[in-house]
Amino acid sequence: MEIRILLLLFLSVNIFAQEIKDTADLMISDPISGVEIFSSFNQTDNSISLSRKQFLTLAGALEDPTRLLIKYPGISTANDQANSIIYHGMPAQYHKWSLYGARILNPNHLGNAGTISDFPARSAGGVNMLSGQVIGKLEFNGNPSAKSLDALSGSSDITLREAYQNTVAINLSLIGLEAGFDKISKDGKSNFLLNYRYSTVGLLTTLGLDFGGEVINYQDVTGKYSKKLSNGDKLSMYFSGGYDSNLKEPITLGDQPEEYKDLQEIDYYSLNIIGGLLYNRDKENYKFHNTLNISFNSTGRTSLISTSSILQVTNSEYDSDEILLASKHDYTILGDRLDFGFTFEPYLHSKSLEKKYPNQAQDFLNVRELDKTSLHLIPSVHVKYQLANHLHLRGQLGVQSVISSENFIDVIGQGELQYAKSDFVSSLRFSRASQIFQPELLIYSLESDLAISNNLELKTSYKGFSVTGFLHNVTNLPISKKTYGFSAFENLDNIPLEVSEPVIIRPEGKVDIYGLSFSIVKNIGGINISSNLTLTDSKHYGIDETTKAPLDYGHIFNLSLTKNWKIGAKKQFGISTAFHHRGGARQNHVDLENSFDWGYTNYSFENQYAIQLADYYRMDLRILYKPNKRSTFSLDIQNVTNRENDAFYYYEAYLGQSTLKQQLGLIPILGWRMDW
């Protein structure tokens, strides 16, 4: 197992748990008493809400709440090395990130983690730049949902926590260093937090310790200021900045390489900046919420081999600059039985990208460039009406319009009929969502379009047990030749290319995904038990054939157990374990001839997705001990059974053959936190 992959996960370590109260209790002046160090799962409808306690205490969180989503029905990940989200078999590039409801660019360090080409992924990475110490809540919404009408594969919305007391905290670990400062004003109307994080691995390599010839580093800083105004309104300002890099030297002369990458000199870096304003007004008869975010990302990667007898052309370059200015405005009038209002979500997105990649057959570097700016306007109206004492009707209707070199417009919306009485809840939901082709595709084709998803869900729940049936009809997917579409790829980092002219990508791909989910959440004898099973099937339609979707895992099973013990008045001890099992992903055969000609992995589109990888399973374990209210020790072990799951087949140039890449084995993570 290569050291680089191991360290990518190390960087996302969970090194502490912290005594806190829920978000509603954060603005208090009294000392915080000890809290339970485990938390039950919270899933309402098709929305998953993770609180600070959960992603600091549950097994496998690794200081990154996104990684906990795989414990919920219908969600998995393609690769342990990254926090990608596969929702109901739809790829992660159709997932949206937002902060207080308004879009942001991918907020992850080390976006190249787990990708085939070592280029960055669109929505995933090794670890979230927003540390688990500053996130108060992460909410995931999968379709059909009014919050994901512009994201086919769901959206993750982050809320930063408030300062909860005047405190300074330091976290010490062999794999991460972090310091935080919280301050509350004397009148309790304003608060400020600041958090800085630096990777211990990066520090050790700077001091001269060798990690297989690679220097992997990241650091980030996040701050937030909140103030309650005299009229009761709330104003918040926040920022986050992060930088990560991966520098790799080739093996020394005389050493025997194990793979082609051993011969390469690689320089990878990424700079990510996010800033924003939040203004909320909550009155008895109306609500007015406004968010304005700006995010920027600059990423570069060069790969160089001075001499090689394997390939003639060995260099590759990747340079990307991306900026996103987004806002969300939501105004709602509240009545006795009728609530109604409007939402407006405009955002301006600009991306420039240059890729230079080998053309081995013709002995030169191909160069592809993209410079694209688009304006997106998403107005909608929403309504909630109480038909009877226990019967509610909700609806949202709007349009998504895209203004750029090509203009698009589509009707989007969501409807829901829900009956809720005591512990019994039954609901019928449907939605129509749309999302423009990812801009990376335009580097290969001049055509673009909106992909469309029509979604249906019927769910019934009673006393912790629920059954859900769902259907997704996805059309207008980008397609070329016989392929189902580039939506088949988990990331857009390895797109098959024509050697000379750009390919023509057409919106003709479509897929049907349907299935059932069963879920139960119970507390028996102080043990919190959460288990779910999702069964899926799919049909994707190419030009000449119909097959299963590549990310249709067939089944996804989860079992999580947590238990907490109080020892005396102040000490606490907790154990959390989680088990995840799913079917294997499907992929195409590696095209060895074209891979050699082009100098990188290329897949054959004959016999679509003929390869199925082995089933994926993983067990995680977390142990917490609080000897007092100021100190916490934690041991988080990912993949206790040390199973190295299948990742993908790729072209290994040094061996000249198709090779199976394995995922991570057992990772033990020990940490200690102290605050005062």
ZAMARGU-4260 file (C-alpha; in steps of 0.2 Angstrom, whole numbers, plus 5000, padded with zeros to 4 digits):
<rodrens>
0) 5000/5000/5000 | 5008/5016/4995 | 5012/5029/5009 | 5003/5043/5000 | 4986/5035/5001
5) 4988/5030/5019 | 4993/5048/5024 | 4978/5055/5015 | 4966/5047/5027 | 4978/5051/5042
10) 4976/5069/5038 | 4957/5068/5042 | 4960/5060/5059 | 4947/5063/5073 | 4959/5067/5087
15) 4946/5073/5100 | 4929/5074/5107 | 4923/5089/5116 | 4910/5092/5129 | 4896/5103/5121
20) 4878/5106/5121 | 4866/5106/5106 | 4866/5121/5094 | 4851/5128/5103 | 4860/5129/5120
25) 4876/5136/5113 | 4873/5154/5118 | 4874/5152/5137 | 4884/5160/5151 | 4884/5147/5164
30) 4897/5133/5163 | 4894/5119/5152 | 4891/5103/5161 | 4896/5086/5154 | 4886/5079/5140
35) 4883/5061/5134 | 4897/5056/5122 | 4886/5047/5110 | 4871/5053/5100 | 4857/5044/5091
40) 4855/5045/5073 | 4844/5059/5066 | 4835/5056/5050 | 4819/5065/5046 | 4810/5061/5030
45) 4824/5060/5017 | 4835/5073/5026 | 4850/5068/5037 | 4855/5080/5050 | 4872/5077/5059
50) 4875/5087/5074 | 4892/5091/5082 | 4891/5078/5095 | 4888/5064/5082 | 4903/5068/5070
55) 4915/5070/5085 | 4909/5054/5094 | 4903/5041/5081 | 4915/5028/5074 | 4923/5032/5057
60) 4920/5051/5057 | 4938/5055/5056 | 4934/5073/5060 | 4925/5074/5044 | 4905/5073/5046
65) 4903/5069/5027 | 4911/5052/5031 | 4896/5047/5043 | 4884/5049/5029 | 4888/5031/5023
70) 4879/5024/5039 | 4862/5030/5032 | 4850/5022/5020 | 4855/5022/5002 | 4872/5031/5003
75) 4889/5024/5001 | 4906/5030/4995 | 4917/5024/4980 | 4934/5025/4989 | 4940/5025/5007
80) 4953/5038/5002 | 4940/5052/4999 | 4924/5058/5006 | 4914/5056/4990 | 4895/5053/4992
85) 4886/5040/4981 | 4867/5043/4984 | 4856/5030/4977 | 4869/5025/4964 | 4871/5043/4957
90) 4889/5049/4955 | 4897/5062/4967 | 4900/5075/4953 | 4881/5078/4954 | 4882/5082/4973
95) 4882/5100/4979 | 4891/5109/4993 | 4883/5124/5002 | 4886/5135/5017 | 4870/5142/5026
100) 4860/5137/5010 | 4871/5146/4997 | 4883/5136/4986 | 4901/5135/4988 | 4915/5126/4979
105) 4921/5110/4985 | 4928/5113/5002 | 4940/5098/5003 | 4959/5097/5005 | 4968/5085/4994
110) 4955/5084/4980 | 4966/5071/4971 | 4964/5058/4984 | 4958/5041/4977 | 4956/5047/4959
115) 4962/5037/4945 | 4972/5051/4936 | 4978/5059/4952 | 4969/5075/4946 | 4956/5083/4958
120) 4938/5077/4960 | 4924/5089/4958 | 4916/5086/4975 | 4927/5075/4986 | 4944/5075/4994
125) 4954/5068/5008 | 4947/5079/5022 | 4935/5093/5024 | 4944/5110/5025 | 4930/5115/5038
130) 4936/5106/5053 | 4924/5096/5064 | 4929/5108/5078 | 4920/5122/5069 | 4905/5114/5060
135) 4889/5114/5071 | 4878/5104/5059 | 4879/5096/5042 | 4863/5092/5033 | 4861/5081/5018
140) 4846/5081/5007 | 4843/5069/4993 | 4830/5070/4980 | 4815/5072/4981 | 4819/5087/4991
145) 4815/5106/4990 | 4834/5109/4995 | 4841/5099/4981 | 4832/5105/4965 | 4848/5110/4957
150) 4858/5095/4962 | 4854/5077/4956 | 4864/5068/4968 | 4859/5078/4984 | 4867/5092/4993
155) 4877/5094/5009 | 4874/5111/5019 | 4886/5116/5032 | 4881/5127/5047 | 4896/5133/5058
160) 4894/5132/5077 | 4893/5147/5088 | 4906/5150/5102 | 4899/5141/5117 | 4910/5148/5131
165) 4926/5158/5134 | 4939/5145/5131 | 4955/5140/5123 | 4958/5122/5116 | 4973/5113/5110
170) 4973/5096/5102 | 4988/5085/5101 | 4990/5070/5090 | 5004/5062/5080 | 4994/5065/5064
175) 4986/5082/5068 | 4988/5099/5077 | 4974/5111/5081 | 4971/5126/5091 | 4954/5135/5094
180) 4948/5151/5103 | 4931/5155/5108 | 4925/5171/5115 | 4907/5177/5121 | 4904/5196/5125
185) 4899/5200/5143 | 4881/5204/5137 | 4880/5187/5128 | 4874/5196/5112 | 4890/5193/5101
190) 4902/5179/5100 | 4918/5175/5090 | 4927/5159/5086 | 4944/5156/5078 | 4952/5139/5074
195) 4968/5134/5066 | 4974/5117/5060 | 4991/5110/5054 | 4995/5093/5048 | 5007/5084/5059
200) 5013/5074/5045 | 5018/5090/5035 | 5027/5096/5051 | 5037/5080/5052 | 5042/5080/5034
205) 5048/5098/5036 | 5059/5092/5050 | 5066/5079/5039 | 5057/5063/5042 | 5054/5053/5026
210) 5037/5046/5021 | 5041/5037/5005 | 5048/5052/4996 | 5032/5062/4998 | 5029/5078/5007
215) 5010/5079/5011 | 5004/5095/5020 | 4989/5104/5023 | 4983/5119/5035 | 4967/5129/5037
220) 4960/5143/5047 | 4942/5146/5050 | 4934/5161/5059 | 4916/5167/5063 | 4908/5182/5071
225) 4890/5183/5076 | 4880/5197/5084 | 4862/5198/5089 | 4855/5216/5084 | 4844/5227/5095
230) 4829/5222/5084 | 4832/5204/5087 | 4840/5201/5070 | 4856/5190/5069 | 4871/5195/5058
235) 4886/5183/5056 | 4902/5185/5046 | 4913/5170/5043 | 4928/5165/5033 | 4939/5149/5030
240) 4955/5147/5020 | 4965/5132/5017 | 4981/5126/5008 | 4987/5109/5004 | 5001/5101/4994
245) 5009/5085/4989 | 5027/5085/4983 | 5034/5068/4977 | 5052/5064/4972 | 5056/5050/4960
250) 5064/5035/4967 | 5083/5036/4968 | 5094/5028/4954 | 5096/5009/4957 | 5080/5007/4967
255) 5067/4995/4959 | 5050/5003/4955 | 5034/4994/4960 | 5023/5005/4949 | 5025/5019/4936
260) 5021/5032/4949 | 5038/5028/4957 | 5047/5036/4942 | 5037/5052/4943 | 5041/5069/4950
265) 5025/5076/4956 | 5020/5094/4962 | 5002/5096/4967 | 4995/5111/4977 | 4978/5118/4980
270) 4972/5135/4988 | 4954/5136/4994 | 4946/5152/5001 | 4928/5154/5007 | 4920/5170/5014
275) 4902/5175/5018 | 4888/5185/5027 | 4872/5178/5035 | 4857/5189/5040 | 4842/5182/5048
280) 4826/5189/5054 | 4814/5177/5063 | 4797/5185/5069 | 4781/5177/5074 | 4772/5179/5058
285) 4787/5179/5045 | 4805/5174/5042 | 4818/5182/5032 | 4835/5173/5029 | 4849/5179/5018
290) 4866/5172/5014 | 4880/5178/5003 | 4895/5167/4999 | 4911/5169/4989 | 4923/5155/4986
295) 4939/5153/4976 | 4950/5138/4972 | 4966/5137/4963 | 4974/5120/4959 | 4989/5115/4950
300) 4998/5098/4946 | 5013/5094/4936 | 5020/5077/4933 | 5038/5074/4925 | 5049/5060/4921
305) 5067/5065/4915 | 5070/5048/4907 | 5059/5033/4904 | 5060/5018/4892 | 5042/5014/4895
310) 5033/5029/4887 | 5040/5043/4875 | 5029/5057/4882 | 5028/5057/4901 | 5024/5075/4906
315) 5007/5081/4911 | 5000/5097/4918 | 4984/5103/4926 | 4980/5121/4931 | 4963/5127/4937
320) 4956/5143/4944 | 4938/5144/4949 | 4927/5157/4958 | 4909/5156/4963 | 4898/5171/4970
325) 4882/5164/4977 | 4868/5170/4987 | 4851/5163/4994 | 4836/5174/4999 | 4821/5166/5008
330) 4806/5175/5013 | 4791/5166/5021 | 4775/5172/5029 | 4768/5161/5043 | 4750/5159/5045
335) 4739/5148/5056 | 4736/5135/5042 | 4745/5142/5028 | 4763/5147/5025 | 4769/5154/5009
340) 4784/5163/5002 | 4798/5164/4989 | 4816/5159/4987 | 4829/5167/4975 | 4846/5158/4972
345) 4857/5167/4960 | 4875/5163/4957 | 4889/5167/4946 | 4902/5154/4941 | 4918/5156/4932
350) 4931/5143/4928 | 4947/5142/4918 | 4956/5126/4916 | 4971/5120/4906 | 4976/5102/4904
355) 4991/5095/4895 | 4991/5076/4894 | 5002/5064/4884 | 4999/5059/4866 | 5010/5044/4866
360) 5006/5038/4849 | 5011/5055/4841 | 5025/5060/4853 | 5018/5076/4859 | 5007/5084/4873
365) 4989/5088/4869 | 4983/5104/4876 | 4965/5107/4880 | 4959/5124/4888 | 4943/5130/4895
370) 4937/5148/4900 | 4919/5148/4905 | 4908/5160/4914 | 4889/5157/4918 | 4875/5165/4927
375) 4862/5155/4936 | 4845/5161/4942 | 4834/5150/4952 | 4818/5159/4958 | 4804/5149/4966
380) 4788/5150/4977 | 4784/5138/4991 | 4769/5134/5001 | 4764/5124/5016 | 4745/5121/5019
385) 4737/5111/5034 | 4723/5101/5025 | 4717/5093/5042 | 4723/5091/5059 | 4736/5078/5054
390) 4737/5081/5035 | 4750/5093/5027 | 4753/5098/5009 | 4769/5106/5004 | 4775/5112/4987
395) 4789/5122/4978 | 4789/5128/4960 | 4802/5137/4951 | 4814/5138/4936 | 4832/5136/4934
400) 4840/5147/4920 | 4858/5147/4915 | 4865/5162/4905 | 4881/5159/4896 | 4887/5156/4878
405) 4873/5143/4878 | 4857/5148/4887 | 4846/5135/4896 | 4830/5135/4906 | 4820/5121/4915
410) 4805/5120/4927 | 4810/5113/4943 | 4799/5109/4959 | 4794/5098/4973 | 4778/5092/4981
415) 4774/5082/4997 | 4758/5075/5005 | 4761/5070/5023 | 4750/5062/5036 | 4758/5062/5054
420) 4749/5057/5070 | 4759/5053/5086 | 4773/5041/5081 | 4765/5036/5064 | 4771/5046/5049
425) 4767/5043/5030 | 4772/5054/5016 | 4772/5054/4997 | 4785/5065/4988 | 4790/5069/4971
430) 4802/5082/4963 | 4810/5087/4947 | 4828/5093/4948 | 4840/5099/4935 | 4859/5102/4934
435) 4870/5109/4921 | 4884/5098/4914 | 4900/5100/4924 | 4911/5113/4916 | 4925/5100/4914
440) 4916/5092/4900 | 4917/5107/4890 | 4935/5105/4888 | 4931/5090/4877 | 4915/5096/4868
445) 4907/5113/4863 | 4890/5106/4868 | 4882/5108/4885 | 4864/5105/4893 | 4854/5102/4908
450) 4853/5085/4915 | 4836/5081/4922 | 4830/5070/4937 | 4812/5065/4940 | 4810/5058/4958
455) 4797/5049/4968 | 4797/5043/4986 | 4784/5034/4997 | 4789/5033/5015 | 4780/5026/5031
460) 4788/5026/5048 | 4782/5021/5066 | 4792/5021/5082 | 4809/5021/5075 | 4805/5009/5060
465) 4803/5015/5042 | 4800/5008/5025 | 4804/5019/5009 | 4801/5015/4991 | 4810/5027/4978
470) 4812/5029/4960 | 4824/5041/4950 | 4822/5044/4931 | 4837/5053/4926 | 4838/5060/4908
475) 4849/5071/4897 | 4865/5064/4903 | 4881/5068/4894 | 4884/5054/4882 | 4897/5050/4868
480) 4898/5035/4857 | 4890/5019/4865 | 4893/5025/4883 | 4879/5028/4896 | 4887/5045/4899
485) 4901/5053/4909 | 4889/5052/4924 | 4895/5034/4925 | 4912/5040/4932 | 4913/5043/4950
490) 4924/5058/4947 | 4927/5068/4931 | 4946/5065/4933 | 4948/5052/4920 | 4938/5055/4905
495) 4941/5045/4889 | 4948/5056/4875 | 4949/5056/4857 | 4968/5057/4852 | 4965/5071/4840
500) 4949/5081/4839 | 4937/5084/4854 | 4923/5072/4856 | 4904/5077/4853 | 4895/5075/4870
505) 4876/5074/4868 | 4862/5075/4881 | 4855/5058/4876 | 4860/5046/4891 | 4847/5041/4903
510) 4845/5029/4918 | 4831/5022/4929 | 4835/5019/4948 | 4823/5011/4959 | 4823/5002/4976
515) 4817/5000/4994 | 4825/5005/5011 | 4821/4998/5028 | 4828/5007/5043 | 4826/5004/5062
520) 4833/5015/5076 | 4831/5009/5094 | 4838/5012/5111 | 4839/4995/5121 | 4846/4995/5138
525) 4856/5011/5135 | 4863/5004/5119 | 4859/5015/5104 | 4855/5003/5089 | 4854/5009/5071
530) 4852/4998/5056 | 4846/4999/5038 | 4846/4990/5022 | 4843/4997/5005 | 4840/4986/4990
535) 4842/4994/4972 | 4840/4990/4954 | 4843/5000/4939 | 4843/5001/4920 | 4854/5013/4910
540) 4851/5015/4892 | 4865/5018/4879 | 4863/5019/4861 | 4865/5001/4857 | 4862/4992/4874
545) 4854/4992/4891 | 4864/4987/4906 | 4864/4991/4925 | 4871/5008/4931 | 4890/5006/4936
550) 4886/5013/4954 | 4871/5002/4957 | 4878/4992/4972 | 4862/4981/4973 | 4862/4981/4992
555) 4869/4993/5006 | 4868/4987/5024 | 4873/4996/5039 | 4873/4992/5058 | 4879/5004/5071
560) 4880/5002/5090 | 4884/5015/5103 | 4885/5014/5122 | 4890/5027/5135 | 4894/5025/5154
565) 4895/5038/5167 | 4909/5035/5180 | 4905/5045/5195 | 4900/5063/5194 | 4912/5068/5180
570) 4920/5054/5171 | 4913/5046/5155 | 4917/5031/5144 | 4910/5027/5127 | 4911/5014/5113
575) 4904/5016/5096 | 4905/5004/5082 | 4899/5004/5064 | 4898/4991/5050 | 4895/4995/5032
580) 4892/4982/5018 | 4888/4984/5000 | 4889/4976/4983 | 4904/4979/4971 | 4904/4993/4958
585) 4904/4990/4940 | 4917/4996/4927 | 4923/4994/4910 | 4938/4984/4904 | 4955/4994/4902
590) 4959/4997/4884 | 4977/4992/4884 | 4981/4997/4866 | 4974/5015/4868 | 4980/5017/4886
595) 4998/5014/4879 | 4995/5025/4864 | 4988/5039/4875 | 5000/5037/4890 | 4986/5036/4903
600) 4971/5024/4908 | 4958/5023/4895 | 4943/5011/4896 | 4934/5001/4882 | 4916/5004/4879
605) 4913/4987/4872 | 4903/4976/4884 | 4898/4990/4895 | 4902/4988/4914 | 4907/4969/4911
610) 4918/4970/4927 | 4910/4969/4944 | 4922/4972/4959 | 4921/4962/4975 | 4908/4967/4988
615) 4914/4981/4999 | 4913/4980/5018 | 4921/4989/5033 | 4920/4989/5052 | 4925/5005/5062
620) 4927/5006/5081 | 4929/5021/5092 | 4933/5022/5111 | 4931/5038/5121 | 4937/5042/5139
625) 4934/5058/5148 | 4943/5058/5164 | 4936/5076/5168 | 4926/5089/5160 | 4942/5097/5152
630) 4951/5082/5144 | 4946/5069/5132 | 4955/5054/5125 | 4950/5045/5109 | 4955/5030/5099
635) 4946/5029/5082 | 4950/5013/5072 | 4945/5013/5054 | 4943/4996/5045 | 4946/4985/5061
640) 4946/4969/5050 | 4960/4976/5039 | 4951/4972/5023 | 4958/4980/5008 | 4943/4983/4997
645) 4944/4984/4978 | 4945/5002/4972 | 4946/5001/4953 | 4956/4994/4938 | 4968/5005/4929
650) 4982/5005/4917 | 4999/5002/4925 | 5012/5008/4913 | 5027/5001/4922 | 5019/4983/4921
655) 5010/4986/4904 | 4994/4978/4910 | 4977/4981/4919 | 4980/4982/4937 | 4968/4982/4952
660) 4970/4996/4965 | 4967/4992/4983 | 4959/5003/4996 | 4965/5006/5014 | 4968/4993/5027
665) 4967/4996/5046 | 4970/5014/5052 | 4972/5016/5071 | 4970/5035/5077 | 4974/5040/5094
670) 4971/5058/5100 | 4970/5069/5116 | 4961/5086/5118 | 4963/5098/5132 | 4953/5115/5134
675) 4953/5128/5148
</rodrens>
